[in-house]
């Protein structure tokens, strides 16, 4: 089987004990499944939530703080436990992990973008599992990604992954809010560029631990599609979800990519022209004709 590459984003609700720190048993299940994917020729880059929730647990906080500095402090404390938890569990399988903390500036500057990509490619070549998160301790409201869904999409562009898997506590994207309409049909498949998806996702909610909601997942799918990746939004409550995807099934919602892949420069521009904040072009990019 020819190697393929997935970016897998796991939300806080799937990693924590209802906000009381990380759930080691849940994390071990994800590790076992990611290792099983590797055995099938699927390289995985993990975008992991959970740092703030773990920090809150360690600090004895029961509610997510609103202050940016308190959030940064919680993330700094929690990041230690998050990476230790992933590393210790992957080591049971003889695998190493690598912590990758990114900010918007890291991916909007051409040189830093290329450096980040080279590092990730080298880690994957070495058989290491990259664990990516936003560098919450240094970002501000003006430059932060805002959610790990967007970060996962940009990492998908960065490593030219074929698939972005966004695992959440929802079954997928529905035509209507399933909390208000239990008979609302799920959208099984659509084009990621379909503008109707943003309207449908607008009624979604965000969890108490994470920053994202269904809107951010749809936007992330649109970003990932611009570099040719298909996005799956599915429930991480179903233990077999990654295996089902590897078997060719379509659990949850599948948002299809554009048909043509962008070259490396176009991938970078496609992702970051959609983001707020400054875009820094190097001299070569400025002079190069389109």
Order of alpha helices (4+ residues) and beta strands (2+ residues): beta-alpha-beta-alpha-alpha-beta-alpha-alpha-beta-alpha-beta-beta-alpha-alpha-beta-alpha-beta-alpha-alpha
